[in-house]
Amino acid sequence: MFSKPIYNLKGMGVGSRTLRSQADYEAAYQAGHMWMPLLEGEHISSDVALLDGAPTWWRHAAGIASGDGTFDSWEIRARPEPAVETGAGDWCRRHLAGYTGMVNLETIGGRIIEVHLRFADQWPDLYGKGWVEALVQLYARREWLYEDHDRRTGYSVVLFMPHGRPYRHPPQSLVERIRRIQSVSSVQITFHETVPPEKHAMPPGGFRVAIVNCWDRGAGNDARSLLRDHFST
C-alpha cells in the first residue's frame, strides 16, 4: 500500500512512502496520514481550465519516476489523453461545479490520486505564447480565451541531489550559459540557500536543486549535467 498525508500544503511528495509489510506500516504510522492502494501505470499530471466546473482546456505531462518521490523528468505532451480526460472530466463536473479556475489532477493508470486547485507551476513556459495572459483572464473575467495553435511537446528535466548537506546557488554566468543552449526554455533554481535544507519541503529520495525546461530532451540533459557539476563541488 501507499501512505501519504491527507493534506499536503507544501507539495513535493512530503511524507509519502510505500509500505510493503506490517513492519513498514507500524514504523510509518502517524496521525494525519492516509493509506491507499499502491497503483501501477503511467503517472500523469494534468492541468485543466474549468468554467463552472466544466473542462475547457487540458494539458498533460507524463512523469518518469526515479524513486522515493523523485522524478527524472516530465514530458509535457502535445497530444490529448482521452482516458484521463473522460474520467477526470466527469469528476470535475460532478464535484467542482461552480468553480472557475485552474485545477491540477494527478493520476496513475487513469485513477485520480491528488487534486489541487491550482496549475503546475513547474512548466507554464512550455504551454505556449499567450497562456499566462489567458490564465489571468480566466480569474479576472471568468473566461478562457486561448487559441493554443502552436502546441508542441516539451520536457522538464529535474536535478535532485542527496539530502544532508547545504547547497549554494550557481553563479549567474552559469545560469545564463545554460539559458543560451539551443532548445532550452528556462532554468529554475528551486531552493533558498539562506534556509536550512531540512526546512525545505522535499521528497524522501532527494533534494531538488534545479529544473531545466526545454524543447529537446538531450539539451535538457546536457544542461542538467552542467548544473550537477556545480552542485557536486
C-alpha positions as CSV (number, residue, x, y, z in Angstrom):
1,M,0.0,0.0,0.0
2,F,1.0,3.7,-0.2
3,S,1.0,6.1,2.7
4,K,0.7,9.9,2.3
5,P,-0.5,13.0,4.3
6,I,-4.2,13.7,4.0
7,Y,-3.3,17.3,3.4
8,N,0.0,18.5,2.0
9,L,0.2,22.2,1.5
10,K,3.9,22.1,0.6
11,G,3.8,19.6,-2.2
12,M,6.9,17.6,-3.3
13,G,5.6,14.3,-2.0
14,V,6.5,15.2,1.6
15,G,5.9,12.3,3.9
16,S,4.9,9.8,1.2
17,R,6.2,6.3,1.2
18,T,5.5,2.7,0.0
19,L,4.5,0.3,2.8
20,R,5.5,-3.3,1.9
21,S,5.0,-5.1,5.2
22,Q,3.3,-4.9,8.6
23,A,6.7,-3.7,10.0
24,D,6.7,-0.8,7.4
25,Y,3.2,0.1,8.4
26,E,4.0,0.2,12.1
27,A,7.2,2.2,11.6
28,A,5.5,4.8,9.3
29,Y,2.2,5.2,11.2
30,Q,1.4,8.7,12.2
31,A,-1.6,11.0,12.7
32,G,-2.8,12.9,9.7
33,H,-1.8,10.2,7.1
34,M,-3.9,8.1,4.9
35,W,-3.3,4.9,3.0
36,M,-4.3,3.9,-0.5
37,P,-3.6,1.0,-2.8
38,L,-0.2,1.1,-4.5
39,L,-1.2,1.9,-8.0
40,E,0.6,0.9,-11.2
41,G,0.6,2.6,-14.5
42,E,1.6,5.9,-16.1
43,H,1.8,8.9,-13.8
44,I,0.3,11.9,-15.4
45,S,-0.1,15.4,-14.2
46,S,-2.9,17.2,-15.9
47,D,-3.7,21.0,-15.9
48,V,-7.3,21.8,-16.6
49,A,-9.0,25.2,-17.2
50,L,-12.5,25.0,-15.7
51,L,-15.5,27.2,-16.3
52,D,-18.2,26.5,-13.7
53,G,-16.6,23.1,-13.2
54,A,-16.6,22.1,-16.9
55,P,-13.2,21.5,-18.5
56,T,-12.4,23.8,-21.4
57,W,-8.7,23.2,-21.8
58,W,-6.3,20.3,-20.9
59,R,-2.6,19.8,-20.9
60,H,-0.9,16.6,-19.8
61,A,2.6,15.8,-18.5
62,A,3.9,12.3,-18.0
63,G,6.4,11.8,-15.2
64,I,9.5,9.5,-15.3
65,A,9.9,8.5,-11.7
66,S,13.4,7.9,-10.2
67,G,12.4,6.6,-6.8
68,D,11.2,7.7,-3.4
69,G,9.0,10.5,-4.7
70,T,11.6,12.0,-7.1
71,F,11.3,12.4,-10.9
72,D,14.0,12.3,-13.5
73,S,11.9,14.4,-15.9
74,W,8.4,15.2,-17.2
75,E,7.2,15.1,-20.8
76,I,4.7,17.8,-21.4
77,R,2.8,16.3,-24.2
78,A,1.1,18.0,-27.1
79,R,-1.4,15.1,-27.6
80,P,-4.6,14.6,-25.6
81,E,-5.1,11.8,-23.1
82,P,-8.6,10.6,-23.7
83,A,-8.7,8.1,-20.8
84,V,-7.7,10.8,-18.3
85,E,-10.0,13.5,-19.8
86,T,-13.1,11.3,-19.8
87,G,-12.9,10.0,-16.2
88,A,-11.3,13.1,-14.6
89,G,-13.6,15.4,-16.7
90,D,-16.7,13.7,-15.3
91,W,-15.2,14.0,-11.8
92,C,-14.7,17.8,-12.2
93,R,-18.2,18.3,-13.5
94,R,-19.7,16.4,-10.5
95,H,-17.5,17.8,-7.7
96,L,-16.3,21.2,-8.9
97,A,-19.5,22.7,-10.3
98,G,-19.4,26.5,-9.5
99,Y,-15.6,26.7,-9.6
100,T,-13.9,28.7,-12.3
101,G,-10.1,28.5,-12.4
102,M,-7.3,26.0,-12.9
103,V,-7.2,22.6,-11.4
104,N,-4.2,20.1,-11.4
105,L,-5.1,16.4,-11.3
106,E,-2.5,13.7,-10.6
107,T,-3.4,10.3,-12.0
108,I,-1.8,6.9,-12.1
109,G,-3.2,4.5,-14.6
110,G,-6.1,6.9,-15.2
111,R,-7.1,6.9,-11.5
112,I,-7.0,10.2,-9.6
113,I,-4.6,10.3,-6.7
114,E,-4.4,14.1,-6.0
115,V,-6.4,17.2,-6.8
116,H,-5.1,20.7,-6.5
117,L,-7.0,24.0,-7.1
118,R,-4.0,25.4,-9.0
119,F,-1.8,24.6,-12.0
120,A,1.6,23.0,-12.1
121,D,3.9,26.0,-11.8
122,Q,7.0,24.0,-13.0
123,W,6.4,24.3,-16.7
124,P,4.0,27.1,-17.8
125,D,6.6,28.4,-20.2
126,L,6.1,25.2,-22.2
127,Y,2.4,25.8,-22.7
128,G,2.9,28.4,-25.4
129,K,2.8,32.1,-26.1
130,G,-0.2,33.8,-24.5
131,W,-1.0,31.1,-22.0
132,V,-0.2,33.2,-18.9
133,E,-2.3,36.1,-20.3
134,A,-5.2,33.6,-20.8
135,L,-4.7,32.4,-17.2
136,V,-5.1,36.0,-15.8
137,Q,-8.3,36.5,-17.8
138,L,-9.7,33.2,-16.5
139,Y,-9.6,34.5,-13.0
140,A,-10.3,38.2,-13.8
141,R,-13.1,37.8,-16.3
142,R,-14.2,34.2,-15.8
143,E,-13.5,33.4,-19.5
144,W,-11.0,31.2,-21.3
145,L,-9.6,32.7,-24.5
146,Y,-6.5,30.7,-25.5
147,E,-6.1,29.6,-29.1
148,D,-3.3,27.0,-28.3
149,H,-2.4,26.8,-32.0
150,D,1.3,26.2,-31.6
151,R,1.2,23.3,-29.1
152,R,4.3,21.1,-29.1
153,T,5.9,18.6,-26.8
154,G,8.3,19.9,-24.3
155,Y,10.4,18.5,-21.4
156,S,11.0,19.4,-17.8
157,V,14.3,17.9,-16.7
158,V,14.8,17.8,-12.9
159,L,18.0,17.7,-10.8
160,F,17.9,16.1,-7.4
161,M,20.9,15.9,-5.1
162,P,21.4,13.9,-1.9
163,H,19.9,15.1,1.4
164,G,22.0,16.1,4.3
165,R,24.2,18.9,3.0
166,P,23.7,22.6,2.2
167,Y,23.8,23.8,-1.4
168,R,24.7,27.1,-3.0
169,H,23.1,28.7,-6.0
170,P,25.1,28.5,-9.2
171,P,26.7,31.8,-10.4
172,Q,24.6,33.8,-12.7
173,S,27.1,33.3,-15.5
174,L,26.4,29.6,-15.5
175,V,22.7,30.1,-15.5
176,E,23.0,32.4,-18.5
177,R,25.2,29.9,-20.3
178,I,22.6,27.2,-19.8
179,R,19.8,29.5,-21.0
180,R,21.7,30.1,-24.2
181,I,21.8,26.4,-25.0
182,Q,19.6,25.8,-28.1
183,S,16.1,24.4,-27.2
184,V,16.4,25.4,-23.5
185,S,13.3,27.5,-22.5
186,S,14.1,28.3,-18.8
187,V,16.2,27.4,-15.8
188,Q,14.8,27.3,-12.3
189,I,16.9,27.1,-9.1
190,T,14.4,25.5,-6.6
191,F,15.7,26.2,-3.1
192,H,16.6,29.0,-0.8
193,E,20.3,28.9,0.0
194,T,19.7,31.0,3.2
195,V,17.2,28.5,4.5
196,P,18.5,25.3,6.2
197,P,18.0,22.2,3.9
198,E,15.8,20.5,6.4
199,K,13.3,23.4,6.3
200,H,12.6,22.8,2.7
201,A,9.7,20.6,1.5
202,M,11.4,17.7,-0.3
203,P,10.6,14.1,-1.1
204,P,12.4,11.3,0.7
205,G,14.5,10.4,-2.3
206,G,16.4,13.6,-2.7
207,F,16.8,17.4,-2.5
208,R,15.6,19.2,-5.6
209,V,18.0,21.9,-6.6
210,A,17.1,22.8,-10.2
211,I,14.8,22.4,-13.2
212,V,15.5,22.9,-16.9
213,N,12.6,23.3,-19.2
214,C,13.3,22.6,-22.8
215,W,12.1,21.5,-26.2
216,D,14.7,18.8,-26.7
217,R,15.4,16.2,-24.0
218,G,19.0,15.9,-25.0
219,A,19.6,19.7,-24.5
220,G,17.9,19.4,-21.1
221,N,20.2,16.5,-20.1
222,D,23.2,18.5,-21.1
223,A,22.1,21.5,-19.1
224,R,21.4,19.3,-16.1
225,S,24.9,17.8,-16.3
226,L,26.4,21.3,-16.1
227,L,24.3,22.1,-13.0
228,R,25.1,18.7,-11.4
229,D,28.9,19.5,-11.8
230,H,28.3,22.8,-9.9
231,F,26.2,21.2,-7.1
232,S,28.7,18.3,-6.7
233,T,31.6,20.5,-5.8
